[in-house]
Amino acid sequence: MKFFITTISISVLLTGCFTMHPSTHEYTILPSYIPSKQVTQSVNATLKLSSTRSITSLASTQFYYLKGTSTIGAYVYSRWADTPSAMIDRAVYSSLQNQELFSTLVSSTSNVTADLLLESDLNAFYHRFHDDSTSEGFIDITYRLINPKTKTTIATKRFIIIEPSPSKDAKGGVIALNQATHELSNQCIAWLNTSIKDSTWKK
Amino acid sequence: MESKVNYTLVGLFVLLLSTMLIAFAFWLGKHNDDESHYRHYKVYISESISGLAPEAAVKFNGVDVGLVESIQINPNNSEEVELVLKIQKETPIRTDSTATLKFFGITGLAFIEINGGNKNSPLMITSDTDLAVIPTAPSLIKRLDETLSTVITKLSKTLDHTNAIMSDENTQNFSQTLKTLKILTQRINSYQDEIDLLLKNSIQTGQNIDQAMLKVGDSASSVKSSMDTFKVTMSERLSPTMKSWEATSKKTNALLEKIESSMERGDYDLKSIATQSTVELNERLVQSRILQNEMEITLKSLRESPSDLLFKQSKPNLGPGE
């Protein structure tokens, strides 16, 4: 009797383990290499990139899509390998290093005392679908260039990047967000270059 | 009897006498008009010279020393009259001498008076080609004219001010003030008794204050003696405590110096010690946040369908293209 009850119980519990699901895809955004230099003159300063802060829902590896303006959902079988904030930080850091706009570039975990600090707030990183059956990669992020010695803002700018998606699935969304991230890197470098030249900041 | 007159001799005598008279007259005229005894000067006068004519006298401190040789309007300045004076060369015309137009009494005839100037001043040099100019001083009439004009102007202003002060409004105000003053005086008179009483009270109060001050003086002496006693007591009792306090303070100072030297060596550089840990802690916090989000998502799905923990029955909302 005891054996019978135990066998039944284990069978019921293991039922969930026998459920078959398709495999989950993990995606990432690799830093892009910009062959031509946008920056003509390097700034003799150390820039520290602060970790991008994001809204709670974007602080995970879930791949979110947006329908219309308010319906949000997550792809079940597609995920990001890292959080969107980490992927954007990596892309921007790599592009800045490639362009050599600043003489020294350090990450947020460095002990180096920086001359300038770049802060950012991520508000949106979605694969957005429209009612007319089109979709796009959508990034909304705000950057602030700060003088850490005086604790004052040198410049601030909000970037809203939209790149069309080639297909209406997670893979298309990844391609579009990949393009959008690279475009964000380019625009951010151009903005930093202009802001430093136009400002009265001195080392 | 017929006189024998030699008419030839008479004629010769007459001719000789006439010639001598004429010669004497010429000699006399030439002597008086000898230009070498005079010097010429120019004077420019900017007032009317009515009454002054050529040949008018020129006086030096009242002494006749020459005459006015010519009078004309200054060709370079129509506001002035140019006079050329002929003055004896011995006359000491100095650089600070001044010429003034003066009149003989009430006759209206004018002459030029030259004031001598300082005896130490250099003499004025003149020549026939370049005549020296004697500066002019205003005549008495001109001075009187200017003074009278000034007096009349000031008098006119004074009258205007007087009129302004004595306007109808001010007169009324002044009358009102006098009335008010009169009323005030009457009231003060009516309060005369009260004022006398007040003064008497003030005198009494003053006396009271003097007495009070004497008492305060006594109290102060008492307080002082109490304070002296307190001071002696406190110094006796606090002395051991203060010594103990001093010893403790010295020990504390030594300890603080040791801590300070350790701080300078960097033994307690909390910032450098904490920085590395803080960075690592931040990384852990970020990862914890991600983990927390994942757990929230899992818990959320379990809350929606608890049987999924065992049977995985519910179907998830698939994304587009899944």
Interface residues (C-beta under 8 A of the other chain):
Chain A: V12 L13 T15 G16 T19 S51 T56 S57 A59 S60 T61 Q62 F63 Y65 G73 A74 Y75 V76 Y77 S78 T83 S108 T109 N111 F129 S135 S167 K168 D169 A170 K171 G172
Chain B: T275 Q276 V279 N282 E283 V286 R289 I290 N293 E294 I297 D308 L309 L310 F311 K312 P316 N317 L318 G319 P320 G321 E322
